[in-house]
């Protein structure tokens, strides 16, 4: 004989003493409104943000570049630009020493050791300067990308040029002397939280950087063209031109670091401690405030 499962009904009942017994003869009170408390109640829901714990970020939900990320890259770019400036000054000093040796060789022969040391310094400083300037350029472009995205998120409008257009403008000769300054001016305009409908007006620091950048590009092209001349005087003048080009590169690196730090500071939120506090002393010609009607004393809460 098969056993049939037994059906059990569970009934929940309050334990004895859970509710106070109503005295006989006392009528049940009706609804008198919401409850009132002598003091603000201390209970409530916890301040937690509800979210899906297993959600996967898609391409549209991925976080954009933040100001903190741009600040970290700006610190690295500033250090790389400082290294580029120091090495460019070293290269300029090596070229100036070579030019001085060329002037001294007019009055007599120079020792092979002095000439060898000079050549070694010129070659080593040129290689180190090239690597340092390349690192500074890479980190500055990475900072520029993150800063443009962070400024666009904060200002509420996208920049007029995409990242690809900015990279292409740095490669095309002639265009790379004009577009980078305009990109920095637009970035500074967005970092200042100015509306996108107004024309960007670059600050004095950005204008100085723009002028030094264009001067360095033009002088570098002139130095490259001058190096194809083969006369003795042209070679001596080429050494001096290389020294001036290195000095311009050092100046551009320093001013670029200043611009990076300035724009990054503009992107940061305003420090509350730096704001001048003001207090209201007197209010004149202000309309009288509208008061609520008083509640009757016997009305329930």
N, C-alpha and C positions, 0 to 999 in steps of 0.2 A: 504494500500500500504506500503510495507516494505521499509525502508530507507537504501540505499546502502552507505557503508563508503566512505568518500571522500579521494582520493589519493593525497597526498601532496608531492612534490619534494622539498627538501631543497637545495639551491644553496649557497655556501659560496663565497663571493666576498670581496676583500680588501676594507677597508674604503677609502674615498677620502683623498689624501695626503700621503698615505702609501708609494707610490713609486714616485720617481721624474720622471717627464715627459721628455722623450728624445726629444731633440731639432730636429726639422726637418732638414734634410740635413747632419746630423752628422752620419757617418757609425758606426755600432756596433763593438766594439773592440772584438778581438778574445781572446782565452785562452792564458794567459801569464805565467802560472805556479801557484804553490800554493801561498797563500797570505803571505805577509811578515809583520812583526810587528816591530815597532821601539823599543819596550821593550818586555820582556817575557810576554806572556799573563797570566792573573791571574785566568782565568776560568779553570775548569777541573772537573773530577769526584771525589766524596768524597772518602776518604780512609776507606772504609767499607769492612768487610769480609762477603761475601754472604754465606748463609747456609739455610738449610731447617728448618723452625721453628717448624715443627711437627714431626721431626725424632725421632725414638725410638731406644735407644742403645741396641744392641744385645750382646751376650756373647763375640763375637770377637771385638766389638766396645767399650767395657767398658774400662775406663781409668785404666791403671796399677798403681802400687804404685809409687808415686813420691818421690823426695828427700825431699820435704817439709813435707810429711807425715812421712817419716822415721825420720826426725829431731824432730818432735813433740813427737813421741813415744820414741825416744832416751832420750829426756829430762825427760819424766816420768820414764823410766827405770833407769836412773841415780839416780833419787831421791829415787826410791824403793831400789836400790842397796846400797845407802848410809844408808838408814834405816836398811837394813839387816846387814851391817857392824857394826853399832852402837849396835844393839841388840846382835850380836854375841860376841862383846867385853863385853857386860853386862853378857852374859851367861858364858864367860870364867872367868870373875871376880868372879861370883858366885861359879863356880867350884873350883877356887883357894882358896876362903875363906873356902869352905867346906874341902879342903885338909889341910888347916892350922888348922882348928878345929879338924881334925883327929889327927894331930900331937900333939896338945895341950891335947887331951883326954888321951894320954899316961901317963900324969903326974897327972891327976885328973879328976873328973867328971865335966861335963859342965852343965850349967843351961839349963833348958828346953826351956826358952825363946830364948836363943841364937841359939839353935839347930832348933827350930821351924822357926825362921826368916831365917836361912840359907836354910832350906828345901823349904820354900815358895819362896825365891829368885831363887833357882835352878829350881823349877818347873815352875814358872811364866816366867823366862827368857828363858827357853827352849821352852815353848809354843809360846811366842812372836817371838823368833828367827825363829822357824819353819814356822810361818805364814809370817813373813817378807821375809824370803828366798824364800818361795813359790811365793809371789808376785813379787819379783825381777826376779825369773826364768821365770814367765809367761810374764812379760813385756819385758824381754830380748829376749825371743823367738819371741814375736810379732815384736820387732825391727829387729831381724835377718831376718825374712821373708820379711818385707818391704824393708830393706836395700839390700837384695839379689836381689829382683825384680828391685829396682831402679838402682843398679849397673849393672845388666844385660842389662837394657834398655839403659844406658849410654855407656857401653862398647861395646855392639853389639853382645854379645854371652851369652848363658844361662849357669848357673852353672852346674857342673857335677852331682850333687845330687839334687833330688827333695825335696820338703818340707816334704813329708811323710818319705823318707829315713832318713832325718836328725832327725825327731822325733823318729823313730825306733832306730836309733843309740844311742840316749840318754837313752834308756831303757835297751838295751842289756848289761849285765855286761862285762867288759873288752873292748868292742867296744866303750863304752861311755867315755873311757879315751883317745882315739886316734882320733876318727872321729871329735869331736867338734873343736879341734885345726886345723885340716885340713880344715874344713869348714870356720873358721875365716881366715885362710891363703888365701884361694881362694877368699873370699870376699874382703880382703885387696888388693889382686892382681887386682881384677876387679875395685875396687874403685880408684886405681892408674892409670886407663886407660891403663894398659899393655896388650899386645896381648894375646889371649887365647892359642896360640901355645907354649908359653914359660912356664916353670915350676914355680909355685908360690914359692917365697922365703919369709917366714914370717919375719917380723921385730922383733927387740929385745923385744918390748912390748908384741907382740903376743906369742913369745917363752916363756917369763916369765909367761904369763897367762897359756899357755899350761902345763908348768912344775908344777905350783901351782895347777892347776885343777887335774892333774894326781896324785900329792902327796896327795891332799885332799881326792880323791876317794880311794886311797890305804889305807891311814891312817884311814878313816872312816870304811872301811871293817875290818881292823885290830881291831879297837875299838869294833865293834859289836861282832866279834869272841871272844875277850878278856872278854866281859861282861858275857859269859857263865861260866866262872870260879867262884867258890863259896868261895874260901879261903879269909881270912881277908886281907892279903896283896894284893891279886888280886883285891879285891874291892877298896882298897885304891889307887892302881895303875890305876884302871879304872877311878877314879875321875880325876886324873892327865891327863890321856889320853883324856878324854872328854874336858878338858880345852884346850889342844893342838889342838884338832879337831875344837873347836870353834874359836881359833886364826887363823887357816888355812882358815876357812870359811870366816872370816872377811877379810883376805888378798885377797882371791879370789874375794869377792864382790867389794873391792876397785879397784883391777886391772881390773876387768870386766867393771866397770864404766869408767876407763881410756881408755880401748879398744873401748868401745861403742862411747865415745866422739871423739876419734882419727879417727875411720873409718867414722863416720858421718861428720867430718870436711873434710875428703878426698872426700866425695861424693858431697860436696857443690861446686858450681862454683867458679872459681878463682876470688878473689877481684881485680878489676882494680887498686885500690889505692895501693895494695901491690906489684904490678909489677914494676920493675925498668925500668924507661923510658930511651930510648936510641935515639940518633939522628945521622944521617949520616954526617960525617965530610968530607970524600973524597971517591971517587970511582975511582979505577984504573983498567985499561985493560978492560973496558966495551965497547961493540960495540956501534957504533953511532946509535941513534934512526932513524927510517925510517919516513920521513916527508911526509905528504900528498901533492898532487899537488895543487898549488894555483888555486883558482877559478877565471875565467875571471871577469873583473869588470862589464861588461854588462850582465852577465848571471842572469836569474831570480832565486830567492830563491825557 
